[in-house]
Amino acid sequence: MRSLLLVCTWMVATSLQAQSQPEVLMPVPKSIEWTNDPFRIPADFSVNIEGPDGLLNGSLGQYTQGFIQRLGSLTGYLKLPTLPTQQNAYAHLTISIELVSSVELGVDESYQLTVEGQGVQLSAATDIGAMRGLETLLQLVAYDAEGPYIRGVRIQDEPRFGWRGLLLDVSRHFMPVHVVKRTLDGMAAVKMNVLHWHLCDDHGWRVELKNSPELHEKASNGEYYTQDQIHEIVAYAAERGIRVMPEVDVPGHASAILTAYPELGSKDTTYALQIYAGIFDPTLDPTNEATYDRLQIVFEEMATLFPDGYFHIGGDENEGKHWEENEEIQAFMKEKGYADQHELQNYFNVRLQEILAPLGKKMMGWDEILDGDLPTSAMIQAWRGWIAEPENLPHARAARKGHQVVVSMGYYIDLLLPAESHYLADPMPVEGALTEEQAENILGGEACMWAELITPASIDSRLWPRTAAVAERLWSPVAVNDVASMYRRLEVMNRHLELLGLQHLSFADQYVRRTAVHAEDQATLRTLLGVCEPMKGYTRNTNGTLYTVNSPYNLFVDACTADASQALAFKQEVEAWIENGDPAAAEAIRSRCITWSNLKTDLEFFQRIPEGKALQTHLKGLVTLSQLAAQLTEPGAAENADLLEKAEAALEVYKTPQARTDLMLVPTVQKLLDHIKS
């Protein structure tokens, strides 16, 4: 029933949009021309693939089969043929490619798509380009009184950047195979092409290694990927045109490695896996040759598991405390003439590059490794967006020095910032920071999902749909930057991703049904979820000590998401009214506020749940602020000193977080009040 409701909702939404230029595509293609010649989808819809022999048994054949199944789910034509063919010249969809490509950096992902009444033509230089086109085609499916159709269109498309990645941290909280695969499905849907797999950190090592078994036996708490599972995931990704790059984070973040091999540490102590968030002292000893011997063994075996040409060595957040305390390390630095720990870490990084190069791997690391004279063959992942003036931020410095660069500044999805903030963060440095030649060193970007506060159950709600906004920033032309349009299309993508099988919406529903039994209580919780958001950035987990890896992550704050839907709609209505005094916007504000102001705040179920008092405070804030907001849009509000004073006082009371969440009416009503007073 739920799936049917989702499909029906999607059909209504897409049919309404068909009357004007549709806002349904994400990422937006490079070139698009809408026509009035849609293709009506028949129940016997067929697909033919033209190109090299053997395509049906390869990745494109499998991907096309998945496309047909998803099309059947969208249209209700569940008896669509499940297999494409290479022998049907009269097929409704013809896919033409020139070659089967390796899954590697720089592959041609361009495609051309034409939809007209007579049929659909998709052509691409490579099978991976065709996969990208099939995802666009699915987003073009709509419905009207005559049935399902594909919007008429002519598209020429290619990505702006060749590196469009997602970092998935599986050390802080382990993510089972099915979660990783589901994440790859979402990535493919928005045309992302790199899974950066953060496989070890202070909280656990997650890879089975035959030649270094102590790592997964002693430092994983039993949660790791077998080599068969790794091969399975790498193959699953490749079938979707996605590379998988591993990260082994050294020399810092080494608690897990040193739990297995304490003799490699910079301090003679007992090591254990960490349970809190933060930066910890355990660090590999860069003066111990046994360190490099072990890393040689580890990297050699990892290289057989991950065929990608890049290997990430971490290198971040090493404060060097154990190096400073070690007399032998200090003597080594003096002998080498190293002035500080950065020069010592540069020595370590160069040694790692010498291990990786013969294995056919290009080394990549966080921007801390940029300090020193590291060869320019090393790629830099820029993440520290606060350490310098814009023209001298790490991505600009690295590109000027000749390093290839991937940018993650502005793309930390785990911080639960609004999609707008990620969308407006462009990978390119400020104008004038780079020459045209230097700018070519910026290869793209990566969204980052760090796992301190997520679990396999909640991860989808943290990743999606906001990661789609990052995907568009990395794929679409730089001129595609209309935030309002992005949010409208993000809501369409929200439904599209759930139909794909992602669970970003169902997690909150599970919380509601688990917490409240009666319909009125459930409705109240859903309203609160629509107006509250988790505390932003690192503020939720003060000093990293409010939670451990074993804390419950199924509370109200975990069910809340960034861009809370009702609060976002209210914000947009208020901004429209402030901008042009639109009477319709004022009426929408008052209508919404009347609904909120009539909510009951004395529900008995608040007394039965641990967070009840905090949630009741939020609910009282919602009722109070909505009443005030409605009055602030009335004529003469600016002269009503009593109203303005009440609004100021209420905002002061309800700006305090409750249950580690913020009531998102507060900043919007504050903006409304400031406008009235100006």
Summary of the structure (lengths in Angstrom):
residues: 678
radius of gyration: 26.7
end to end distance: 50.7
largest distance: 81.0
contacts: 2322
relative contact order: 0.08
helix: 47%
strand: 16%
